[in-house]
Amino acid sequence: MATQTVTNRQLVELMQGLNECSELRGVKFAMVVAKNIENIQKELKHIEEASKPTDEFRKVAEEVQKLHKDGNESAAKKLEGEHKDLEQARQEQLKEVEKLLEEEATIQLYTIYSDKLPFDISAKQIMSIRKIVIDN
């Protein structure tokens, strides 16, 4: 295990890499992947919560999508216009999430030696989880 200081955005990227590798075989590798996913999820919980749209925004967005799908562009534009405040609030919310993603976090990550990686792991997958791989 190693303590690392990284940005929350880097943790999101590592989480994506771990998820890409989650189907690979190997008990030790699978344990490292699973433990890191758990740790990162806990560390990023506040960002997940901060990024959730309000129920009101979600409802209006679904209605607008349905109108677009049905080909009723004028009704969709009208509905969007009536709820510009919700769109503006959502944009502000996403700006705050972007700020959170740039903040640093110190986290304990489980590591794995390169000779313990699954045989069928690709270079792309290795690059996506490089923060937890130790060369030996």
C-alpha positions as CSV (number, residue, x, y, z in Angstrom):
1,M,0.0,0.0,0.0
2,A,1.2,3.5,-0.8
3,T,0.1,6.9,0.2
4,Q,-0.3,9.2,-2.8
5,T,-1.4,12.8,-3.2
6,V,-3.2,13.3,-6.5
7,T,-6.0,15.5,-7.8
8,N,-9.6,14.2,-7.6
9,R,-9.6,14.2,-11.4
10,Q,-6.7,11.8,-11.4
11,L,-8.6,9.6,-9.0
12,V,-11.6,9.6,-11.4
13,E,-9.2,8.6,-14.2
14,L,-7.7,5.8,-12.1
15,M,-11.2,4.6,-11.2
16,Q,-12.0,4.4,-14.9
17,G,-8.9,2.4,-15.5
18,L,-9.6,0.0,-12.6
19,N,-13.1,-0.6,-14.0
20,E,-11.6,-1.3,-17.4
21,C,-9.4,-4.0,-15.8
22,S,-12.0,-5.4,-13.4
23,E,-12.8,-8.4,-15.7
24,L,-9.2,-9.6,-15.9
25,R,-8.3,-12.8,-14.1
26,G,-5.9,-13.2,-11.2
27,V,-6.8,-13.3,-7.5
28,K,-4.1,-10.9,-6.2
29,F,-4.8,-8.5,-9.1
30,A,-8.6,-8.7,-8.5
31,M,-8.1,-8.0,-4.8
32,V,-5.9,-4.9,-5.5
33,V,-8.5,-3.7,-8.1
34,A,-11.4,-4.2,-5.7
35,K,-9.8,-2.6,-2.7
36,N,-8.7,0.4,-4.7
37,I,-12.2,0.9,-6.2
38,E,-13.6,0.9,-2.7
39,N,-11.1,3.4,-1.4
40,I,-11.5,5.7,-4.4
41,Q,-15.3,5.6,-4.2
42,K,-15.1,6.7,-0.6
43,E,-12.7,9.5,-1.4
44,L,-14.9,10.8,-4.3
45,K,-18.3,10.4,-2.6
46,H,-18.6,14.2,-2.0
47,I,-18.0,14.9,-5.7
48,E,-20.6,12.3,-6.7
49,E,-23.1,14.0,-4.4
50,A,-22.2,17.5,-5.5
51,S,-22.7,16.5,-9.2
52,K,-26.2,15.1,-8.9
53,P,-28.7,17.3,-10.7
54,T,-31.8,18.4,-8.8
55,D,-35.0,16.5,-9.2
56,E,-36.6,19.5,-10.8
57,F,-33.8,19.9,-13.3
58,R,-33.9,16.2,-14.1
59,K,-37.6,16.2,-14.7
60,V,-37.5,19.2,-17.0
61,A,-34.5,17.7,-18.9
62,E,-36.4,14.5,-19.4
63,E,-39.4,16.4,-20.7
64,V,-37.2,18.4,-23.1
65,Q,-35.6,15.2,-24.4
66,K,-39.0,13.6,-25.0
67,L,-40.1,16.6,-26.9
68,H,-37.0,16.5,-29.1
69,K,-37.4,12.8,-29.7
70,D,-41.0,13.4,-30.7
71,G,-39.9,16.1,-33.1
72,N,-41.6,18.9,-31.3
73,E,-38.7,21.3,-31.4
74,S,-40.7,24.5,-30.7
75,A,-42.3,23.0,-27.5
76,A,-38.8,21.9,-26.4
77,K,-37.3,25.4,-26.9
78,K,-40.3,27.0,-25.1
79,L,-39.9,24.6,-22.1
80,E,-36.1,25.3,-22.0
81,G,-36.9,29.1,-22.1
82,E,-39.3,28.8,-19.2
83,H,-36.6,27.0,-17.1
84,K,-33.5,29.0,-17.9
85,D,-33.0,29.5,-14.2
86,L,-32.6,25.7,-13.7
87,E,-30.1,25.5,-16.6
88,Q,-28.1,28.3,-15.1
89,A,-28.1,26.7,-11.7
90,R,-27.0,23.4,-13.2
91,Q,-24.1,25.2,-15.0
92,E,-23.0,26.8,-11.8
93,Q,-23.2,23.4,-10.0
94,L,-21.0,21.8,-12.7
95,K,-18.4,24.7,-12.4
96,E,-18.2,23.9,-8.7
97,V,-17.7,20.2,-9.5
98,E,-14.9,21.2,-11.8
99,K,-13.2,23.0,-8.9
100,L,-13.6,20.0,-6.7
101,L,-12.0,17.8,-9.4
102,E,-8.9,20.0,-9.3
103,E,-8.5,19.7,-5.5
104,E,-5.8,17.4,-4.2
105,A,-6.5,14.3,-2.1
106,T,-4.2,12.1,-0.2
107,I,-5.3,8.5,-0.4
108,Q,-4.0,5.0,0.4
109,L,-3.7,2.9,-2.8
110,Y,-3.0,-0.7,-2.9
111,T,-0.2,-1.5,-5.3
112,I,0.8,-4.5,-7.3
113,Y,4.2,-5.6,-8.7
114,S,4.4,-5.7,-12.5
115,D,5.1,-9.4,-12.5
116,K,1.8,-10.1,-10.7
117,L,-0.2,-8.4,-13.5
118,P,-2.5,-10.7,-15.5
119,F,-0.9,-12.2,-18.5
120,D,-3.6,-10.8,-20.9
121,I,-3.5,-7.2,-19.7
122,S,-2.9,-4.7,-22.5
123,A,-0.6,-1.8,-22.6
124,K,-3.6,0.5,-22.7
125,Q,-4.9,-1.1,-19.5
126,I,-1.5,-0.8,-17.8
127,M,-1.3,2.9,-18.7
128,S,-4.7,3.5,-17.1
129,I,-3.6,1.9,-13.8
130,R,0.1,2.9,-13.8
131,K,-0.3,4.7,-10.4
132,I,-0.7,1.4,-8.7
133,V,1.9,-0.7,-10.6
134,I,5.4,-1.1,-9.2
135,D,8.2,-2.2,-11.5
136,N,10.3,-5.0,-10.3
